[in-house]
């Protein structure tokens, strides 16, 4: 199935997945999906999911679009956050391109949305060495660069409030508006 979805020769044919799969990919990209153990079924961290969304997550994990990679269990409760594999990122990019955006714009929009969602949840911080962290763990350099874009544009604010020896990063009013707009646009691309 993976080869059929990503084979450029098959690009003219519609994808075999539906908007539930897109929604599931977006939830994974936002860091909302995981499990209490690597062998457990994927679930949303706080919300109950409908049967179609559970089925979509199962299919995406089975087919290699979603996995745990190098996820470390949360020491408080053992939660493992799922992530997109490279095939999952590519599939999400394919869907976003269908929205007439370039792959770079789609990646930037997806990264911005993930960062804005993390800031909204209070998970982002900046260390004294100006390293960006998500729940205490350093973020990859691409996301750190995107976060700096959002700070420069005034959408994110590095505050004086501290959590775990980090200055908290929060949404500004324009950041809230951007987050809402991106959330709506991603919902409408299905």
N, C-alpha and C positions, 0 to 999 in steps of 0.2 A: 504494500500500500504506500509506503514512504516513497519508493522509487517512482510510482505513478504520479504522486502529487508534485514531486520536485523535478521530474523529467521535463526539460525545456521543450521537447517535441510534443508533449501533451498540453502545452500552455493554452492552446485554443479550446480545449475541453474544459468545462466548468469543474471546479474542485468537488470532490466527493463528500466534503464536509459541509456542515450547515452553520447557521449563526450561533447555535449553542456551542459549537467547537470554538468559534471566534471569541465568544464571551468567556469561555473557559481559558483560552490562551491569554486573554487580557487580564483575567483574574490572577493567573500564574505570574504574568509579567509585573503586576502590581504588588506581588509578594503576599497575596491573600490566601494562597492555597498551600497545603502541606499535609503532614500526617504525624501521628504519634508513633513513629517507628517506620523504618524503611520498607517493611513488608505490608504495612497497613494501607487501607484504601485512602486515596486522596480526598480531602474535604476542605471546606472553607474554615478559616480560623474561628470566626465568630457566628456565621450565619448557617442555617440549614439550607441545603441545596435541593432543588427539585430533581426528579428522577432523570430528566433529560440532561441536566448539567452534570450529574454524577456519571451518567453514561458517557458524556463527552470527555470528561476528565479521564475515565478509565481507558477510553479509546486512544486518547492522546498519549497517555503514559505507556500503554501497551505497544503503540506504534513508534515510540522513541522520540516524541516531540516534547515530552515533559519528563523530568527526572529529578534526582536529588543531588547529582554531581558531587561536590565536596561540601555539602551542607553539614553543619555541625548542630547537634541537638541543643535546643534552648535549655540552659542549666536549670531554669525554674520549673519547666513542665515537660521537657523531652520533645517538644514540637520541632519537627524537621520541616523547614520551608522548601517547597518545591521550586524548581526553576525551569526556564526554557532551555532545551538543548539547542545546539546549532541548527538542527533541522526545525525545531519549534520556532526559533527566531526567524528563520527563512520563511516558514509558513506564515507567520504573522506579518512579515514584510510583504509577502505576496498579497495577502488580504488588504493591507494598507495601500499597496500600489493600485489595487482595484479602485481605490478612492481617488485616483489620478494624482497621486503625489509621488515624487521621486523617492528612490530607496533611502537616500540621505535624509530627506525631509521626514519620511515615515519613521526612520530610526530616531531622529531628533525628537519628533513628537512623542514617540513611545517612551523615550528616556525622560523627557520633561514630565510626562504624565506620571511615570513611576516615581520620580523624585518629588513632585508636588504631592502625590498621595502619601509618600513616606513622611514628608514634612507635616502634612495635615495630621497624621497619626502621632507626631512627636518623636519619630524614630531617628531623625537626622541630627547630627551634631558636628562640631568642628573642634579639633584638639588645639592645644597651644601651638603645635607645629603646623597649623593650618591644614591638617589632614582631615578629609571628610569621612565620617563614620556613620554607619547605619546600625543602630542598636549595639554600639560599641565595637563593631567590626569594620575595618577599612573597606571602602567601596572601590571598585575597579576604576582605573584612571579615566576611562571614557565617561563614566557617570560623574566623576569628580569634575571633569571639564564642563559637562553639561550643567552641573549644579552651579558652577561659577558663572556660566552664561545667565542663568536665572537670577543669581544674586546681582550681577551687573545690570540686568534689565529691571531690577527692583521688584521681582516677583517673589523672591525669597529674602529673608532677613536673618543675618547672623546676630543673635541677641546676646545680652549679657547674662541671661539665666543659664545656670549650669546644671548638667545632669551627667553623672559618671565622668567627671573631670573634663567635660566638653561644653562648649557654648551651644545652646540649642538653636537650630535653624527652623524658622517658622514661616508661614505664608503671610505675605502682605495682602492688602485688599486687592491689588491687581493680580497677585498670585492666586487668590481665591477665585477671581473671575476667570483667569486662564484655566485653572483646574476644572471649573464647571464647564467651560467651553470645550476643552479637550475631552472631558468625560462624555458630553453630549455628542460630540463628533464621532468618538469611537463607538458609541452605542448605535449611531445612525448608519455606520458603515456596514452593518450586518445586513 
